[in-house]
Amino acid sequence: MTRRSCAIYATGIVCAHLLIVGIALVVAQVFQTMIHSRLKKEITLTEKSKMFESWKNPPPPVYMEYYFFNVTNPEVFLAGGKASLKQIGPYTYREFRPRENITFLENGTKLFALNPKTFVFVPDKSAGNPEVDLIRTVNIPFVAIMNELNSYSFFLRTMVSMYLNSMGVEVFMTRTVHEVLWGFKDPVLTKVKSLKPEVDDYFGLMWKKNGTHEGEFVFHTGEQNYMDYGKIDTWNGLREMSWWSSNSSNMINGTDGAVFHPLINRNELLYIFAADLCRSIHLAYVKDVEVKGIQAYRFAPPNDVLMNPKENPANAGFCVPAGDCLGTGVLKVSVCREGAPIVVSFPHFYQADPKYINAVEGLNPNKEEHETYLDLQPTSGVPIRACKRAQLNIILKRVTGFPKTKLIHETIFPIMFVNETATIDDDSASQMRTLLLIVTLVSNFPLLIVGMGIILLLVLVVLFCRNRQKKTVKDDTAYTQVSDKPDEPSEMPTNQPMKNGSYIAMSPVEAQKC
């Protein structure tokens, strides 16, 4: 056997083995299963020190951008017209949110944690100085007093109204951004505190929220089931709330939005419990996106999250008392917040009933600026970009006994909205790209084996064809015998040279004379 034949046989054997092994691995999905098992194992107790490090101290910077609606024509609104609003901001704060007091429970299957938040003003990302800039907005303490007295007698409401009027208290107030946001000593609340010492005489939308946490959380670690990774087990000791009017509405579902289980697919709904909304919401897949070279799935709240119960009966439980429902796009959260009739929505009433948008002037809802969304890396389940947007509103309506409200039309009045953003930092993005490259190479290793087998198959075909071609050429240039008869001695004169009888082209030629 020649060297060429040996090379052909060896190539064929290696090619066959590569194709058989590669196809078997692809069909059995051995490497994909191995990667998935590894990802699931990473969130077990044995890996907790590495897995929870980024969870305890999130590396991406989180920014809170506060926008306020300045009322430019309060007199017109009080006379029964439309309020004209002008958006000002952003006033941006860097948010620090380390996990503290982390304690593992029940053999590592759960953990307890606090999540205090601290805010630091960032001037270069802000539109102005919050301690100087003034805004005119609804006097929320005054509205809270009216709302509290609404169930009392007309006589009492009238007396309180006259007293507040003598103090110069108006429906609208003018304060600095810093005061409205972080608190000021309110004269109305100061008077109430003299009668009820438990009442706080300071008011601010973020009063007592700088350096504090949203409650005590117990999370699942995913030790028993990787799909439970990051899910909330209890909040402030509760597995379900009590202020909504149905069991499903009171359920605490999902994570706190910081982490999700690995191996996310496009068809599932992701649940987040939002303590500031007093409820859980769900997010659905929107589209594939890319963030700093990392492929991700975008999830966002669908239209049915805040849809009117007539169109989405599942939301009927968020009507308190039962049957007392607002329209699409708004949620009354005063049931879990004492005081003023607070309503939350998306900024500029995005995805809300047009009647709320048209009730005031100056709103322009659009998806790019007002949608809430999460961009998740599906393999790891890590959020690589997040944008949480929510608007705070208050219900303004006529209250008998308070003459200043007698002409106004009931309105869900916008106060401010916040844009909470976070994007993965460059170092973390680089590490994730490297990790995903390794995962991709390992997952596709069987395809590489099949590819090598196909390449060797092509080489084998080329070698075989060349071998056949050379063999054909060799046969074509071989000597051809004229007769099969055995050579017989010819009777020729001895003086004549003998011809080379049986073969052609071998006849002797007489030498030429010079």
N, C-alpha and C positions, 0 to 999 in steps of 0.2 A: 504494500500500500504506500503510495507516494505521500509526500508532505502535504501537498494540496488536498488530497483526499482526507487526510487526518484533520486538517484545518476545517474542512467542510463538516465532517462528522462532529467535531468538537463544538463548532458554532451551533449546529443544529440541536445538540444535546442541551447546551447552556440556554439557548433560546426557548426550547420547550419547557425547561424547568422554570425560567423566569415568567413565562406566560401563565403557566399552570399555578405557580405560587401567587403571582400578582393578582390574577383573576379571583382566586380563592379568597385572598385577603380582602379584595374589594367587596365581594359578595358577602363575606362574613362580617365585614366592617370591624375587624379586630382593632385597628388603630384608633378609629373613631370612638369605639367603646372604651378603649383604654384612656383616651383623653377625657372623655366625659366622666369616667369613674374618678380620674384624678381631680377634675374640677369639683366634683361632689365631695371628694375626700378633703379638699383644701379647707372646707368650712366645718370640719369636724373639730372636736375638742383638742386633738393632738396638734392641730395646726393653728390654734386660736391666737397664739402670741403674734404670729405673722399676719394672720388674716384680719385681726381687729385693730392693728396699729393705725392704718389709714382711716378706719372707721372712728377710732377714738380722737384722732387729730386730723380732720380732713385737710389735705394739702391745697386744694383749689381755693383761691380767695373768693369770699362771698360778699357781694355788694348789695346794699339796700338803697334803692333810689326812691325817694318820696316826692310825689307830685301833689300839689294842692290846687283846689278850684277856688279862685278868688271871685267873690260876688261883686260885680260892678254896679248893679242897680237894685239894692235892697228895698228902696222905697217902692219901686214898680212892683216887685214881688208881693210886698205887704199890701199893696193896693189891689191885688188880684191878677196881676200880669205874670209874665214869664221871667224867671231869673236869668240873667246873662252871666255866664261863667267864663273866666279866663284861666287857662292852665298855667301854673308857674312851677318851675323846678327844672331839673331834679336837684334835690338836696341829698347828697350821697354819703352813706356811712359804710365803713368796712365792718363786717360782722365776724366775730370770732365765736366759734361754737364747739369747744372741746367737750368730750364726754368725761364725766367725773363720777366718782364713787362706784366704779364698775365692780360688780360682784357676781360671780358665776353661781347659779342655783341648780338644784336637782341634777347633780352629776354632770354639769356642763351643758345641759340641754336648754337652759335659759340663763339670762343675765339681767341684772338690775343696773340701771344707769340714769344719771341726770344729764341734762344738756343745757347748761347755762349759756346765755348769749350776751355778748358785750359788743357795744357799738362805738366806733370811733369815726368822727367826721373826716371826710376826705375833700379838702377845698378844691383841688384841681379837677375833680370830677363833678363839681357842683355848679349850679347856675348863680349862686349868690351866697351871702352870709346869713345863716338862719337866725342869728342873734340880732340882726339889724332889719332884715326884710319883714315887712308887715303884710298880713293877709286879712281879708274880711271874710268870715265864714259864719256858719250857724253857731249860736251860743248853746252848745250841747248841754251844759249843766242846767240852763233855763228850760230847755225842752224836756230834760229828764224830770225836773220838778213838775212841769205841766202833766207829763205822762203819768207820774206817780199819783197826782191829785185827781186824775180823771175819774177815778172810782169814788171820790169823796163828794160831799154835798156841794151844791152850787154856791152856797153862802161862803163856805171855807175857801173854795177856789177864788171867789171874788176878793176876799180879804187878803189872801196871799198875793193875788195879782196887784192889788193896790199897794201893798207893802213893797213888792219888787219894783213897781213903777216909781215909788218914792226914792228908791236906791239908784234909779237910773239904769236899770237892767233892761236890755233890748233883746229882740229875737236874734239879731246878728251882733257879732263882736269883732273887734279889730285887735289882733295880737301878733307878736312876732312868730315866725315859723318855729323857733326853738320852744317858745311857750306852748303853742298848740301841740307840738310833738312830744316834748319831754316834761311838760307840766308847769303850772302856775297856781298860786293860791287864789281860789275863786271866791268872790264876796258872797255869792248865793250859798255855796257849800259851807262857807264859814258860819253863816247864820244857822244852817241846818245842823251843823256839828254842835252848836251850842245847845241844841235840843236833843240831838242823838249823837253822843260822843263816838259811837262806832263808825260814823260817817267820816270819810276822808275829805279834808277841806282843800285838797289839791286835785287838779284835773289836768290830764294830758292824754293824747291818744296812745302814747308809749310810756305813760307814767308807771314807774316801778317795774319796767320791763328791761332796763339796762342792767345786766349783771344777774338777772334771775332766769329761772327755767320755766318751761311750760307744763311741768308735771313730772311725776315719777313713772318711768317706763320700765316694763319688763319685756324683753325681747326673746324670741326663739333664736337659738344659735344654728339651727340646721343639723344638729348632731344626729337626730333621728330621721329627719327627712330634709334633704337639701332644698325642697320647694318651700319650706317654712323659714328659710334663712332671712333674718331681719324682720320677720313679722312680729307685730305687737301682741303680747299675751295679755297684759293688763296696763291700764293707764290710771294713775292715782288709785290703784287697787281695784279698778273696775274692769270687768270683761265686756260690759255693755253699759251704755248710758241710759238715762231715765227721762230726759226732758222732751224727747220727741214722742210722737203719738203712735208709733208702730215698732214692733220688735226688730224688723229689718233695718229701720232707720237708726235705731239705737245701737246697732252692732259696731264694734271697733274692728275694722277690716284693714288688712295690708300692713305696710311698713310706715315709717315716718318720712319716707321719700329719700333717705340718705343711701340706702342699699336695696338691692333686689336679688332674687335668686339667680344663679347662673343658668345658661342655656335658655335664654328667653326666645320665644317664637312670636311671629307676627300676629298669630290668631288669638292670643290670650288677652284678657283684661288685667291690668295692673291696678291694685288698690292702694290708696294712701290715706292715712288718718291725719287730718289737718286739725290740730287742737284749736287754732284760731277761728276755724269755721265750725267747731263743735260737731264735726261729722266726718265720715269717710267719703271719699270720691273715687271714681274709677277713671282710668285712662285707657285709650284704645290706640292701636297702631295707626300712624298717619302716612309715613313715607320713610325711605332710606335716606340718610344724610351722611356727610363726612365732616369730621371735626379734627383738625390738625393731623390729617392723614389717617384717621381712624374711622372705619365704617361703623355706623350706628343706626339704630332704629329710633325714630321719633314717635313718642307717645304723647297724646294730649287729651284733655277732657272732651268727650263728644257732646253734641248739642243736648242730649237727653239728661245730662247731669243736673242742670237747673231748669229743666223743662216743666211747664205747668202740668199738674196732676191730670188734667183732662186729656192731655196728649201723652203723658207718661204716668200711668197709675202708680208706678213704683215710688213716685215722689210724694204720694199722698201723706205718708208718715211725717213729712217735714212741715206739715201744716199744723200749727198749734195756736189755739185749740183745734182739734180735729175738724176739718172742713173749712177753716179760716186760712185760705191760701192766697198767696200773691201770684203774680203772673210769671211768665217764662223769663229766666235769666237773673232772678233775684232770690235771696234766701234771708229770712228774718232770723237773726241769731240772738235777739234779746231774751229768748227763753233760757239761754245759758249765760247771759251777761246782765246783771242787775243794772237798772237805770234806764237810759234812753232807749227808744225803739230803733236799734241798730239793724241795718240791712247790709248784706255783702253781695257783691256782684263782680263780674270781670270789669276791667277799666272801660270807662265811657259806655257802660252797659253793652259791651260786646256780647253777642249771642242772646241778647235780651229782647223782650217785646218792644217794638218801636215806640209804644206810648211812653215808656220811661225816657227814651232818648229825646223825644219831641216835647217832653214836659218842661225842659229848660233849653236855653240856647248856649252853644259853644261846645257841644260834644261831637266827636267824629270817630266812632268805633272802627277799627280795622284790625285784621288778623296779624299783620306784621308787628304792630306795636302793643297789642293788647291780648294776645293769646298766651295761655299757660302751656308749657310743654317740657318734656324731658327727653334728652337724647341719651340712649343707653347702649353701651357696647354689649351685644347680645350674648357673646360667649361667657363673659365674666359677670354680666349683670350690673356693671359699675356705671353710674351716671357720669358722663363726660362733659355734658353741658345741661344746665337747667335754667329755666326762666319761669318763676312763679309770680303771677300778677293777680292782684286782688284790690278791689275798690271798697271803701267804707262809705256808707250812705246813712242818712237818718230820715225817718218819716216825719214830715211836717204837715200838720193838719189843724183845722179849727178846733179849739177847745173852749167850750162855753165857760164864761167867767174870766177869760183872758181876752180883753177887747182887741189887743194888738194882732190877734190871729183871725179875727172875724171875717176878713175878706180873702184870705189866702185859699188857694186850691190845694187839696191834699197832694203832696209830691214826695217821691222818694228822692231826697236832695243829696247830690254828691258832695262829699267833704274832701276826700283825698284818695289816691291809690298808690300802691307800692309795687315796685318792680324788683324782685329779688333774683339776682343772677349769679351764676357760678360756672366757670369753664375750667376744664382740666389744665394744669400748668404745663409748661414745656417739658420739664424733666419727667414728670409722670407720664406725659404723652409719649415721650421717647421710650421709656421703659415698657409701656403697654404695646407700642408698635413692635418692639423686639420680641416680647412675649407672644404676641399674636402671630408673628412670622414663624417662630418655633412651632407653635401649635399647628399652623397651616402646613408646614413642612412635614411634621410627624403625621398629621391626619391624612396627607396626600401621599405618604410614602408608598402604599400599594400601587397607586397610579404611576409613580416613578418606576417601580419595578415593571409594570406592564409596558410603560414607554420604552424602557431598556430592552425588553423582550421584543417589541415591535421593531426597534432599530436593528437588533441582531437578526431578526427575520429578514429584513431588507438586505443586510449584509450577506446572509446565507443565500438569498436569491441571486445576488450579484456574483458571488463566488461560483455558484452552480452554473450560471449562464456562461461565465468566462471559461470554466473548465470544459463545458460542452463545445464551446467555440474553438478552443485550442485543439481538442481531440479531432474535430472535423477537419481542421487545417492540416493536421498531421496525416490523416488518412488520405487526403487529396494529393499530397506530394510524395506518396510511397511509390516504389517501382511496380510496374504492371507486367506480368508474364504473358507472352504471346501464345505459347503452346504448352500443353500439359504432357506432351509425349516425352518419354525419356530420351536423353541425348544418344544418338547413334553415330558411330564412326562414319564419316562421309568419305566417299571415294573421290578424292581430289588429288590432282597431281601434287607430288611432294614439293614441287618448286613453287606452288602457290600458297600464299598465307591463308591460314584458316580463319573464317569469319566467326565472330562471337555469336554463333547460331541463334539461340532461343530468345534473345533480349534485344529490344529495339534501342536505337540511338547509341549503339556501342560498336558500330562497324569501323574497322580501321581505315584510315585515309592514307594514300600514298604520299610520301614526302615530296614536297616540291623542290625541284632543282633550283639552285641559286644561279 
